[in-house]
Amino acid sequence: MAGLIARFPLLERLMALDPLTWFNPGATTLAEGLPHVGLTRQDVAEAAARLTRFAPCLCEAFPETRASKGILESEIAAIPAMQATLNQRYGVELTGRLLLKKDSHLPISGSIKARGGIHEVLAHAERLAMAAGLLREEDDYRTLLRDELRRFFGQYRIAVGSTGNLGLSIGIMGARLGFQVSVHVSADARAWKKRKLREHGVTVVEYAEDYGVAVAQGRREAQGDPHCFFIDDENSRTLFLGYAVAGERVKAQFDQMGIRVDAEHPLFVYLPCGVGGGPGGVAFGLKLAFGDHVHCFFAEPTHSPCMLLGVYTGLHDEIAVQDLGIDNLTAADGLAVGRASGFVGRAMERLLDGFYTLSDQEMYDLLGLLARDEQIKLEPSALAGMAGPWRVAADPAWQAERGLDIADMARATHLVWATGGGMVPAEEMEKYLASARL
Ligand SMILES: *Cc1c(COP(=O)(O)O)cnc(C)c1O
């Protein structure tokens, strides 16, 4: 370990739990980085087409998706009051425009996991039903909600390991189609999330250990049962592609809003990162949509900087934060991951501009400020992205290195990805708000 620290000097600050920003020297162009991803534009288009096929089914199954005709998408909101507040707080002026991507308010599960998790359940259901001759691509997918199909899916099980939100997405979607779902949850999973899952008829298995152990147990349960499908948050391409569909969706939203993204109008996106599938998939989709004009940053808690650690050292999933004596204890449930996905780190390391960490208190403070100034309530994890624009604004040297001058920065759009919080019960939200120092 001493040798590692000598080679990678930032590790000392990481171990001291100092909030830090690391601009990725390995970041390159889309043209150079894309071949390393192992997935293509065509793969993302297929995921998008699958979600379109399922839209009538979701629309019927979940009345809250009627307004969007069964397409799960979130709003993009301007947050100018928050921008003014944070200019003060951080003592740096963010000259571009600050926007919030409200995945916190996605239908069905109120988090970014409604993208990947639901896509994976739908892909699995489609595969099973087609193989059994019960569904063709050209069918009206509402047929999947018939009793006959529910009985068919009822013979199959789905297992997943989760810190909470992935379990909610997969549990609610899987149970609605008739699958027997078991969600293996880590110690830090919130009681209300477990309760909600049980209300939907999902089996919740609890572990005293962290996310990695819950995943390993879920995987073990699925082995040896050919009727059980394990959803692998660490390695699943299907999950990743579900997230990636966001890229084209954001582009269409920007077109509608009249927001340009090009060489003179750079886009910066800040994504809270746990194991990496969500932010990795979204960043992949954004890169495909906006090419080299989008700059993606991952945000992690100082106590769980697994992706920064994996990419910075090049060790990816061969190192965990615990190996450095970092405890992986954070109030940001979705981000409490000690070992990053090796698949995502290796696929995306050339396409990410940087990584940073922030303290739990910082997330709580940002949570309180956003609620006060914009009346938008999020869970702590979802605020990790909010510090990002000021980390970039505070570093003109990096901007210059990337060929961005003051005028470019003034025309920039900063999109903070709010990953969850829409379903947090009121009394839980009060506790979060009480932890903020305003
Ligand atoms: C899961 C989650 C993330 C991060 O996604 P990963 O795929 O684990 O990296 C961020 N925020 C919230 C609220 C989440 O639930």
The ligand as a Tripos MOL2 file, in Angstrom:
@<TRIPOS>MOLECULE
LIG
   15    15     1     0     0
SMALL
NO_CHARGES

@<TRIPOS>ATOM
      1 C1        -27.9270    4.4830   -7.5340 C.3       1 LIG1
      2 C2        -27.8880    5.9020   -7.3060 C.ar      1 LIG1
      3 C3        -26.8420    6.6920   -7.7870 C.ar      1 LIG1
      4 C4        -25.6340    6.1520   -8.5060 C.3       1 LIG1
      5 O1        -25.8440    5.1530   -9.4620 O.3       1 LIG1
      6 P1        -24.7990    3.9750   -9.6150 P.3       1 LIG1
      7 O2        -25.2770    3.2100  -10.7820 O.co2     1 LIG1
      8 O3        -24.8280    3.1660   -8.3580 O.co2     1 LIG1
      9 O4        -23.4640    4.6030   -9.7980 O.co2     1 LIG1
     10 C5        -26.8990    8.0350   -7.5280 C.ar      1 LIG1
     11 N1        -27.8980    8.5910   -6.8470 N.ar      1 LIG1
     12 C6        -28.9290    7.8610   -6.3800 C.ar      1 LIG1
     13 C7        -30.0220    8.5500   -5.6310 C.3       1 LIG1
     14 C8        -28.9580    6.5040   -6.5920 C.ar      1 LIG1
     15 O5        -29.9740    5.7800   -6.1110 O.3       1 LIG1
@<TRIPOS>BOND
     1     1     2 1
     2     2     3 ar
     3     2    14 ar
     4     3     4 1
     5     3    10 ar
     6     4     5 1
     7     5     6 1
     8     6     7 2
     9     6     8 1
    10     6     9 1
    11    10    11 ar
    12    11    12 ar
    13    12    13 1
    14    12    14 ar
    15    14    15 1
@<TRIPOS>SUBSTRUCTURE
     1 LIG1         1 GROUP 0 **** ****
